[in-house]
């Protein structure tokens, strides 16, 4: 289903809203680590599989979701929902991504206190922490493949990372620092007449899609 214009049919709109809810409800409960761990599945489902948004739009949405306050997964769902279905699309997508985790969290909270001191539970939680870190690193690597497309973007990422690790400043300031560097580099390239690239060259994702297992519901 590819959206090329405004949806006028009530039936098609209702179907889209249900699909938004269903897609995010499938992704949410199995992406342990939330947030950035959800990004590969969101990108695959929305852009690669259903073709609702192209690669450039998805990159822009994910960048905004990461920069905006709040969880990146919920932010991405809200932006995608609004882009595809307006206000009702936001409601459907955000409800889909938050409802399963809300229910699971309530269930776990009701029993966790009874087993919090159990050595096996403590060991399991430490293992989960390590797995979550791996998921976040993997998501960052996939984002970097699209976002770091030349020496300038790579240098900016390294510089901002060094500032974050070395100074411990608020991440919000780091985001504005990155925006400032990007703006300055753009102006310098324009003055020097250097060709300006804003994205990586398009490539065929058909082979890459096969590397994503259908492990969610």
BADREN-645549 format. One line per 3 residues: number of its first residue (from 1); their letters; for each residue x, y, z of N, C-alpha, C. Coordinates in pm, 1 decimal, always signed. Atoms other than C-alpha are relative to their C-alpha. Example, Ala and Ser with C-alpha at 12.3 -4.5 7.8 and 13.67 -1.06 7.14 Angstrom:
<sezas>
1) AS) +89.0/-119.0/+0.0/+1230.0/-450.0/+780.0/+90.0/+120.0/+0.0  -82.0/-119.0/-6.0/+1367.0/-106.0/+714.0/-77.0/+109.0/+73.0
</sezas>
This chain:
<sezas>
1) XXX) +84.9/-119.3/+0.0/+0.0/+0.0/+0.0/+88.0/+123.6/+0.0  -83.7/-118.7/+10.0/+163.8/+320.1/-114.3/-87.8/+122.9/-3.1  +81.2/-119.7/-12.0/+25.1/+658.2/-18.3/+57.8/+108.8/-89.0
4) XXX) -46.2/-104.8/+90.1/+53.2/+914.5/-297.2/-77.3/+129.8/+19.4  +79.1/-120.4/-19.9/-203.3/+1166.0/-178.4/-86.8/-13.9/+122.2  +87.4/+2.2/-116.6/-464.6/+1247.2/+79.9/-100.1/-114.3/-11.4
7) XXX) +95.6/+110.2/-2.2/-688.7/+961.3/+181.5/-139.5/+57.3/+21.3  +134.4/-56.5/-8.1/-1049.6/+1051.7/+116.0/-103.1/-102.7/+41.8  +95.6/+103.9/-33.7/-1223.6/+720.2/+163.2/+4.5/-30.0/+149.2
10) XXX) +7.5/+30.0/-142.8/-1344.3/+660.9/+518.5/+48.4/-140.8/+29.1  -42.9/+137.9/-20.3/-1288.9/+288.5/+479.7/+150.6/-14.9/-8.5  -145.6/+7.1/+13.6/-931.5/+332.3/+359.4/+68.8/+66.5/+118.0
13) XXX) -59.8/-69.8/-114.0/-860.5/+578.3/+639.5/-6.4/-86.3/+125.4  +14.2/+87.4/-116.5/-997.0/+340.7/+902.8/+97.5/-116.9/-9.0  -93.7/+111.1/+18.7/-787.9/+60.7/+754.0/+142.8/+43.8/+29.8
16) XXX) -134.1/-51.5/-25.9/-475.1/+276.0/+763.6/+23.9/+18.0/+149.4  -14.6/-21.3/-143.9/-535.3/+371.6/+1127.6/+18.0/-132.4/+73.0  -15.1/+131.2/-62.5/-579.2/+6.9/+1221.9/+137.5/-58.2/-30.2
19) XXX) -131.4/+52.6/+36.1/-262.7/-87.8/+1031.5/+110.7/+69.7/+78.7  -97.8/-72.0/-81.2/-66.6/+185.2/+1210.3/+3.2/-55.7/+142.0  +8.3/+54.9/-135.4/-190.5/+58.1/+1545.4/+60.3/-139.8/+5.2
22) XXX) -42.8/+139.5/-0.7/-120.9/-305.5/+1454.4/+150.9/-12.8/-21.4  -143.8/+6.2/+27.4/+228.4/-244.9/+1314.3/+80.0/+33.9/+125.1  -76.3/-41.2/-117.8/+349.4/-59.6/+1622.4/-28.2/-89.5/+120.0
25) XXX) +29.0/+92.2/-109.0/+173.9/-299.6/+1858.9/+80.6/-128.5/-14.8  -82.4/+118.9/+23.6/+365.0/-588.0/+1696.6/+145.7/+24.8/+35.6  -140.8/-31.3/-21.7/+698.6/-412.1/+1724.2/+31.0/+20.7/+147.9
28) XXX) -28.2/-47.3/-135.4/+669.0/-276.1/+2077.7/+40.7/-107.3/+100.6  -30.1/+90.1/-111.8/+664.2/-583.3/+2306.7/+124.6/-85.4/-15.9  -114.9/+89.3/+19.4/+963.2/-763.4/+2153.4/+130.8/+74.2/-20.2
31) XXX) -124.0/-75.9/+15.5/+1215.2/-481.3/+2111.9/+50.2/+41.3/+137.4  -53.1/-27.0/-133.3/+1383.5/-506.5/+2450.8/+105.7/+109.4/-9.9  -87.2/-116.0/+5.1/+1569.7/-188.6/+2530.4/-72.0/+120.8/-54.5
34) XXX) +83.9/-108.6/+48.0/+1294.3/+16.8/+2366.2/+74.1/+95.4/-91.3  -66.0/-109.9/+67.4/+1381.9/+344.3/+2196.9/+77.9/-36.5/-124.1  -86.5/+21.6/+115.1/+1677.9/+300.4/+1967.9/-0.6/-144.7/-47.0
37) XXX) +8.2/+139.6/+41.8/+1637.4/-76.9/+1967.3/-117.9/-23.2/-94.1  +116.0/+13.2/+87.8/+1303.5/-23.4/+1788.2/+26.4/+51.2/-141.2  -18.8/-70.8/+126.3/+1447.7/+184.5/+1505.2/+16.3/-93.1/-119.9
40) XXX) -13.5/+86.4/+118.2/+1562.1/-100.1/+1274.7/-131.7/-63.0/-43.4  +127.5/+61.9/+35.6/+1221.0/-268.6/+1292.2/-99.9/+102.1/-52.5  +89.9/-104.6/+49.1/+1029.4/+57.4/+1250.5/+35.6/+36.4/-143.7
43) XXX) -44.9/-36.6/+134.6/+1239.1/+147.9/+946.5/-33.0/-109.4/-100.4  +27.5/+111.3/+91.0/+1201.7/-195.7/+793.6/-148.8/-10.6/-31.0  +143.8/+18.8/+18.2/+826.1/-214.7/+849.4/-63.0/+115.2/-78.0
46) XXX) +64.6/-117.1/+59.3/+734.0/+141.0/+746.5/+54.9/+31.5/-138.6  -62.8/-44.3/+124.3/+983.6/+209.2/+468.8/+29.2/-114.2/-96.4  -42.9/+106.8/+89.8/+1119.8/-116.8/+330.8/-113.8/-93.6/-38.8
49) XXX) +102.7/+100.9/+25.7/+820.3/-348.1/+362.7/-129.2/+60.2/-54.1  +129.5/-55.8/+39.7/+506.7/-132.9/+338.9/+11.1/+118.1/-95.8  -23.6/-110.5/+94.1/+661.7/+152.2/+136.5/-87.3/+121.3/+29.8
52) XXX) +79.5/-116.8/-35.8/+462.3/+411.9/+329.2/+82.1/+128.1/-11.2  -89.9/-115.2/+6.4/+762.1/+647.6/+348.4/+128.8/-43.5/-68.0  -126.0/+35.8/+63.8/+1080.2/+661.0/+144.5/+115.5/+15.9/+99.0
55) XXX) -116.7/+0.7/-88.1/+1431.8/+639.6/+287.1/+32.2/+138.7/+54.3  -33.3/-136.0/-43.3/+1487.0/+1015.2/+299.4/-95.9/+48.8/+107.6  +98.8/-40.5/-100.3/+1162.4/+1078.4/+488.2/+23.0/-72.1/+132.0
58) XXX) -23.9/+75.7/-122.4/+1241.4/+801.2/+735.6/+121.9/+52.6/+74.0  -119.7/-54.2/-64.2/+1589.3/+940.0/+801.2/-31.3/+131.5/+70.9  +37.0/-128.0/-60.9/+1442.1/+1285.5/+867.2/-83.6/-21.6/+125.7
61) XXX) +87.6/+26.2/-114.4/+1174.5/+1146.7/+1099.1/+78.9/-57.3/+116.9  -78.2/+60.6/-107.6/+1422.2/+935.4/+1296.4/+95.4/+101.0/+62.9  -86.1/-104.9/-55.2/+1656.0/+1232.5/+1333.3/-80.1/+91.7/+92.1
64) XXX) +85.9/-83.7/-83.7/+1369.6/+1446.7/+1465.9/-41.7/-73.7/+126.7  +42.4/+78.8/-116.1/+1254.9/+1165.0/+1694.9/+110.7/-8.9/+103.9  -111.4/+6.9/-93.0/+1601.9/+1138.3/+1845.0/+31.7/+132.6/+65.2
67) XXX) -31.7/-132.3/-53.9/+1637.8/+1513.3/+1893.4/-110.3/+54.6/+90.2  +112.7/-52.0/-77.9/+1290.4/+1577.2/+2039.2/-0.7/-59.7/+140.6  +11.4/+54.8/-136.0/+1220.4/+1534.3/+2412.1/-86.6/-125.7/+1.0
70) XXX) +78.8/+121.9/-11.5/+1085.3/+1196.0/+2517.5/+69.6/-119.5/-61.4  -56.0/+123.0/+54.5/+1143.9/+838.5/+2408.4/+2.1/+2.1/-151.1  -14.6/-7.1/+145.0/+1270.8/+801.6/+2053.6/-100.2/-90.9/-70.8
73) XXX) +96.4/+89.5/+62.3/+1039.8/+507.9/+1980.4/-139.0/+61.0/-7.2  +131.4/-64.6/-3.3/+725.0/+692.0/+2087.3/-0.6/+122.5/-90.8  -8.9/-117.3/+87.2/+842.3/+1008.0/+1910.6/-9.5/-40.2/-146.8
76) XXX) +3.3/+46.0/+138.9/+902.3/+816.0/+1588.8/-140.7/-44.3/-38.5  +137.3/+43.1/+27.5/+557.2/+656.6/+1612.9/-91.4/+120.6/-19.9  +83.7/-119.5/+10.8/+399.2/+999.4/+1665.3/+23.6/+72.3/-132.4
79) XXX) -31.2/-68.6/+125.9/+581.0/+1157.5/+1369.2/-52.7/-78.2/-120.4  +46.9/+83.0/+111.2/+502.5/+865.2/+1139.6/-152.1/+0.0/-6.2  +145.5/-1.4/-3.8/+140.6/+853.8/+1253.9/-57.2/+129.8/-53.5
82) XXX) +49.0/-129.5/+48.6/+96.1/+1225.3/+1188.1/+23.0/+14.5/-149.6  -31.9/-10.6/+143.2/+266.3/+1204.2/+849.2/-98.3/-79.5/-84.6  +86.5/+87.2/+78.9/+37.4/+922.2/+736.5/-148.7/+22.0/+25.4
85) XXX) +142.2/-6.7/-32.4/-290.0/+984.8/+918.4/-42.9/+119.6/+81.0  +38.2/-118.7/-75.1/-286.7/+1325.1/+1085.4/-12.0/-28.0/+149.1  +16.5/+14.3/-144.3/-405.0/+1356.4/+1444.6/-43.5/-139.2/+41.9
88) XXX) +44.1/+135.8/-32.1/-585.5/+1021.9/+1444.6/+112.6/-100.6/-23.0  -114.8/+86.8/+23.4/-273.2/+862.1/+1300.3/+96.2/+1.2/+117.3  -83.7/-10.1/-119.6/-73.6/+992.0/+1596.4/-58.3/-85.7/+112.0
91) XXX) +65.8/+76.4/-106.4/-328.5/+842.3/+1836.1/+15.5/-149.7/-21.1  -8.3/+143.0/+29.6/-327.0/+503.8/+1661.6/+142.0/-52.6/+18.6  -138.4/+46.9/-6.9/+51.9/+476.4/+1633.7/+53.2/+1.2/+143.1
94) XXX) -49.8/-10.2/-137.5/+128.5/+596.5/+1987.1/-70.1/-101.6/+90.3  +71.4/+101.6/-78.4/-142.9/+373.1/+2134.6/+57.9/-138.4/-27.0  -55.1/+130.2/+34.5/+0.8/+76.8/+1947.8/+135.7/-25.5/+62.1
97) XXX) -136.1/+20.7/-49.9/+356.5/+133.8/+2065.4/+7.9/+3.5/+152.5  -5.4/-12.2/-146.0/+271.9/+212.4/+2429.4/-86.6/-101.9/+73.5  +92.6/+89.1/-71.1/-17.4/-21.9/+2514.5/+63.9/-132.4/+41.9
100) XXX) -59.1/+128.0/-43.2/+175.2/-354.5/+2510.2/+102.0/+16.3/+111.8  -101.5/-17.8/-103.5/+466.4/-219.6/+2714.1/-62.3/+44.1/+131.9  +69.6/-40.4/-122.6/+226.9/-58.1/+2962.2/-55.2/-122.6/+72.8
103) XXX) +57.4/+120.6/-60.7/+50.9/-389.9/+3020.8/+110.2/-89.7/+56.3  -109.7/+86.0/-44.5/+377.7/-586.0/+3042.5/+67.6/+57.7/+124.1  -64.0/-63.9/-114.9/+530.2/-331.5/+3282.8/-84.5/-14.3/+125.6
106) XXX) +89.1/+16.8/-115.9/+226.2/-346.5/+3510.1/+7.4/-142.2/+54.7  -6.9/+139.6/-43.9/+242.1/-726.5/+3520.0/+133.3/-30.2/+67.8  -131.3/+25.0/-59.3/+616.1/-732.6/+3588.4/+15.4/+70.6/+134.1
109) XXX) -11.0/-75.5/-125.2/+588.8/-465.1/+3857.1/-71.5/-69.8/+114.3  +78.8/+65.6/-104.6/+330.4/-669.5/+4043.4/+71.1/-120.7/+60.1  -67.2/+120.1/-51.0/+564.2/-967.8/+4080.3/+148.8/+21.9/+25.9
112) XXX) -144.8/-18.8/-11.0/+914.0/-816.8/+4066.3/+45.9/+10.3/+144.8  -41.3/-19.9/-139.0/+924.6/-714.8/+4433.1/+12.6/-132.0/+75.1  -4.6/+129.4/-67.7/+867.5/-1077.3/+4532.7/+126.0/-78.9/-34.6
115) XXX) -115.7/+77.4/+44.9/+1169.7/-1201.8/+4338.1/+123.9/+86.7/-21.1  -109.4/-93.4/+28.0/+1398.2/-896.0/+4333.4/+132.6/-46.3/+58.9  -122.9/+43.1/-66.6/+1650.3/-1054.6/+4573.9/+41.7/-141.5/-37.7
118) XXX) -34.5/+135.0/+43.7/+1651.4/-1393.5/+4404.9/+126.6/+4.9/-85.8  -126.2/-4.5/+76.9/+2007.8/-1462.1/+4276.3/-19.1/-25.7/-148.9  +23.0/+29.6/+141.3/+1873.3/-1605.7/+3951.0/-61.0/+120.2/-71.7
121) XXX) +61.1/-119.1/+59.7/+1661.3/-1296.5/+3889.0/+103.9/+110.1/-16.8  -106.0/-101.1/+8.4/+1957.4/-1068.0/+3965.5/+92.8/-29.8/-117.0  -88.0/+38.8/+110.8/+2176.2/-1263.5/+3721.9/-68.1/+23.4/-134.5
124) XXX) +73.9/-20.7/+125.0/+1903.9/-1251.3/+3456.0/-6.6/+148.0/-35.7  +7.3/-143.4/+26.0/+1868.8/-873.4/+3494.2/+132.9/+54.1/-51.1  -131.1/-43.7/+48.8/+2243.8/-825.6/+3449.6/+20.4/-41.4/-145.0
127) XXX) -9.4/+44.8/+138.7/+2226.7/-1031.7/+3132.3/-83.9/+85.4/-93.1  +86.9/-85.7/+80.9/+1936.5/-821.9/+3004.6/+65.2/+135.6/-22.7  -67.5/-129.4/+15.3/+2135.3/-503.1/+3070.1/+104.4/-6.2/-111.0
130) XXX) -100.6/+14.8/+104.8/+2417.5/-632.2/+2851.8/-62.5/-11.3/-137.9  +67.3/+15.9/+128.7/+2176.3/-733.3/+2576.0/-56.8/+132.5/-49.5  +55.9/-130.0/+37.5/+2010.6/-389.8/+2581.2/+109.0/+90.8/-56.5
133) XXX) -111.3/-80.4/+50.7/+2348.6/-220.8/+2536.5/+35.5/-42.9/-142.4  -31.1/+50.5/+134.0/+2416.6/-444.9/+2236.9/-104.1/+46.2/-101.3  +106.0/-44.8/+90.5/+2078.4/-354.6/+2083.7/+15.2/+147.6/-34.8
136) XXX) -15.9/-143.5/+24.4/+2143.5/+17.9/+2124.4/+119.1/+25.7/-91.6  -117.9/-15.9/+85.6/+2490.7/-12.7/+1970.2/-32.6/-41.2/-143.3  +37.1/+45.7/+134.1/+2347.5/-210.3/+1677.0/-88.1/+102.9/-70.2
139) XXX) +86.6/-102.7/+58.8/+2077.0/+54.4/+1622.4/+80.4/+123.0/-39.2  -84.6/-115.6/+31.5/+2337.5/+332.3/+1636.7/+83.3/-26.8/-125.1  -79.7/+35.2/+118.0/+2548.3/+147.7/+1379.0/-83.4/+9.6/-126.9
142) XXX) +86.5/-6.2/+118.0/+2253.7/+114.5/+1139.6/-33.1/+144.8/-35.9  +27.3/-141.1/+27.0/+2170.0/+484.2/+1178.7/+123.3/+67.9/-58.6  -123.3/-62.7/+47.0/+2534.4/+579.0/+1124.1/+24.8/-30.3/-146.9
145) XXX) -22.5/+34.7/+140.3/+2540.9/+396.3/+790.1/-72.8/+94.9/-93.5  +73.9/-95.3/+82.0/+2280.8/+642.4/+659.7/+39.6/+144.6/+29.3  -22.6/-139.1/-40.0/+2370.6/+955.7/+856.0/+142.5/+47.1/-27.8
148) XXX) -139.8/-39.2/+19.9/+2751.2/+952.6/+818.3/+40.5/-35.1/-142.3  -20.7/+28.8/+141.4/+2793.4/+984.5/+443.7/+120.5/+72.3/-59.9  -121.4/-64.0/+49.6/+3105.3/+1204.3/+414.2/+90.7/+32.6/+118.7
151) XXX) -96.4/-29.9/-105.7/+3407.3/+1328.3/+609.9/-55.5/+100.7/+100.4  +52.6/-103.8/-88.5/+3218.7/+1628.5/+749.8/-95.6/-58.1/+103.6  +95.5/+58.0/-95.1/+2934.4/+1427.9/+904.1/+69.6/-95.9/+96.1
154) XXX) -74.2/+91.2/-87.2/+3176.8/+1167.2/+1037.1/+79.0/+77.1/+105.5  -76.9/-81.4/-94.2/+3399.2/+1433.3/+1194.0/-90.8/+65.3/+103.2  +95.0/-61.5/-92.9/+3095.0/+1605.4/+1346.3/-44.5/-100.2/+105.7
157) XXX) +43.7/+102.7/-94.4/+2974.9/+1280.6/+1503.3/+109.3/-32.3/+101.3  -111.2/+31.2/-90.5/+3319.0/+1204.0/+1647.5/+22.7/+114.2/+98.8  -22.7/-116.1/-86.4/+3356.6/+1557.7/+1782.9/-107.6/+11.0/+107.9
160) XXX) +109.5/-9.4/-97.3/+3012.8/+1562.4/+1948.1/+8.9/-114.1/+101.5  -16.0/+112.7/-91.9/+3072.9/+1215.7/+2095.5/+110.9/+27.3/+100.8  -110.4/-32.6/-90.3/+3405.0/+1332.3/+2239.3/-42.2/+103.5/+103.7
163) XXX) +48.3/-102.2/-93.4/+3236.2/+1637.3/+2393.1/-91.8/-62.1/+104.2  +92.6/+64.5/-93.5/+2962.3/+1422.1/+2546.9/+74.8/-84.5/+102.9  -72.1/+89.0/-91.1/+3204.4/+1168.9/+2694.1/+99.2/+75.1/+87.9
166) XXX) -103.5/-70.9/-73.7/+3463.7/+1422.2/+2801.4/-50.5/+104.0/+97.5  +47.7/-109.3/-84.6/+3250.0/+1695.2/+2953.5/-124.4/-35.2/+80.1  +122.5/+35.9/-70.2/+2926.5/+1525.4/+3057.2/-107.9/+106.1/-8.4
169) XXX) +100.5/-105.3/+13.9/+2718.9/+1817.9/+2927.9/-136.0/-60.1/-32.5  +135.1/+42.8/+32.8/+2345.8/+1795.7/+2877.0/-7.9/-35.6/-148.8  +9.7/+38.8/+141.6/+2269.4/+1606.1/+2552.2/-70.0/+103.5/-87.5
172) XXX) +68.3/-103.6/+77.9/+2042.2/+1893.6/+2446.0/+101.7/+98.0/-57.7  -103.2/-91.5/+48.1/+2346.9/+2120.3/+2422.1/+82.8/-65.9/-110.4  -75.6/+71.3/+102.6/+2526.2/+1853.1/+2221.1/-74.1/+2.1/-133.2
175) XXX) +79.9/-5.4/+122.6/+2239.0/+1849.2/+1970.3/+13.5/+136.8/-66.7  -14.3/-134.4/+56.2/+2255.6/+2226.9/+1927.8/+142.5/+23.9/-50.4  -139.2/-9.9/+43.8/+2633.8/+2200.1/+1902.3/+15.9/-64.1/-137.7
178) XXX) -4.4/+66.2/+129.9/+2591.0/+1952.5/+1616.4/-69.6/+81.4/-108.0  +69.7/-86.3/+95.9/+2337.8/+2181.6/+1447.0/+87.6/+117.8/-41.8  -86.4/-114.7/+29.1/+2580.2/+2473.0/+1472.9/+114.0/-40.3/-93.2
181) XXX) -110.0/+46.6/+84.7/+2867.3/+2271.5/+1324.1/-49.7/-26.5/-142.0  +55.5/+27.8/+131.9/+2645.9/+2152.2/+1039.5/-28.4/+126.9/-78.3  +30.5/-126.9/+66.5/+2533.0/+2507.0/+962.4/+128.1/+68.1/-47.8
184) XXX) -126.6/-63.3/+37.2/+2890.0/+2639.5/+962.5/+63.4/-71.6/-118.7  -58.1/+76.2/+110.5/+3013.4/+2359.2/+736.5/-74.4/+25.7/-130.5  +80.0/-27.7/+119.5/+2726.0/+2423.4/+495.2/+35.7/+135.4/-59.9
187) XXX) -34.0/-133.5/+48.6/+2809.0/+2793.5/+472.4/+139.8/+3.3/-61.3  -136.8/+3.1/+52.2/+3179.9/+2723.9/+421.3/+3.6/-66.9/-137.3  +2.8/+69.1/+128.7/+3108.7/+2476.6/+140.0/-62.5/+87.1/-108.0
190) XXX) +62.3/-88.5/+97.9/+2879.6/+2726.9/-29.9/+95.6/+110.0/-43.8  -95.2/-106.0/+33.7/+3145.7/+2998.5/-12.4/+113.0/-51.3/-88.4  -110.7/+57.4/+76.4/+3411.6/+2766.0/-153.1/-45.1/-67.9/-128.4
193) XXX) +51.7/+63.1/+120.6/+3182.6/+2628.4/-422.3/+12.4/-151.0/-0.3  -10.7/+145.6/-10.8/+3212.1/+2272.2/-293.1/-139.6/-60.5/-10.7  +131.8/+65.0/+9.9/+2924.0/+2041.4/-395.3/-49.5/-45.8/+136.4
196) XXX) +58.7/+31.4/-130.2/+2687.4/+1988.0/-103.1/-84.8/-125.1/-11.5  +80.1/+122.2/-8.0/+2553.9/+1642.9/-23.8/-73.7/-0.6/+132.7  +79.7/+4.5/-122.5/+2275.1/+1598.7/+226.9/-43.5/-140.8/+36.4
199) XXX) +35.9/+137.7/-31.3/+2233.2/+1222.0/+213.6/+90.7/-94.9/-75.6  -77.0/+103.7/+67.0/+2403.7/+899.5/+116.0/-68.1/-37.4/-130.5  +57.5/+42.7/+126.3/+2356.7/+775.9/-236.9/-95.1/-115.6/+22.2
202) XXX) +101.9/+103.4/-15.4/+2048.8/+557.8/-275.5/+57.7/-135.3/-38.4  -42.7/+135.4/+33.0/+2100.5/+184.8/-279.7/-118.2/-93.5/+8.9  +106.5/+99.6/+2.1/+1895.1/-127.6/-324.5/-4.2/-72.0/+133.4
205) XXX) +13.7/+61.0/-131.5/+1762.2/-255.0/+6.8/-58.8/-140.6/-6.6  +65.8/+129.1/+10.6/+1613.6/-576.4/-130.6/+81.0/-110.0/+66.1  -84.5/+101.9/-61.3/+1914.0/-782.1/-19.4/+10.0/+21.1/+149.1
208) XXX) -14.5/-29.8/-141.8/+1944.4/-602.6/+313.8/-122.9/-43.2/+77.7  +122.6/+34.5/-70.4/+1580.2/-669.4/+398.0/+1.0/-145.0/+45.0  -0.1/+141.0/-35.3/+1645.4/-1042.9/+400.3/+78.9/-27.2/+126.7
211) XXX) -79.8/+18.9/-120.2/+1885.7/-991.1/+691.8/-76.9/+32.5/+126.7  +81.3/-31.9/-116.8/+1606.0/-873.2/+921.7/-94.7/-116.1/+26.6  +89.9/+112.4/-26.7/+1438.6/-1173.9/+1083.7/-136.8/+48.0/+44.4
214) XXX) +136.6/-31.3/-42.6/+1063.4/-1171.0/+1135.3/-21.1/-55.7/+140.1  +8.5/+55.7/-133.8/+1102.5/-1222.5/+1508.2/-103.3/+69.4/+86.1  +104.9/-61.6/-79.5/+829.1/-988.2/+1620.0/-133.7/-62.7/-35.0
217) X) +128.4/+70.2/+5.5/+465.6/-1087.6/+1656.5/-61.6/+6.1/-139.0
</sezas>
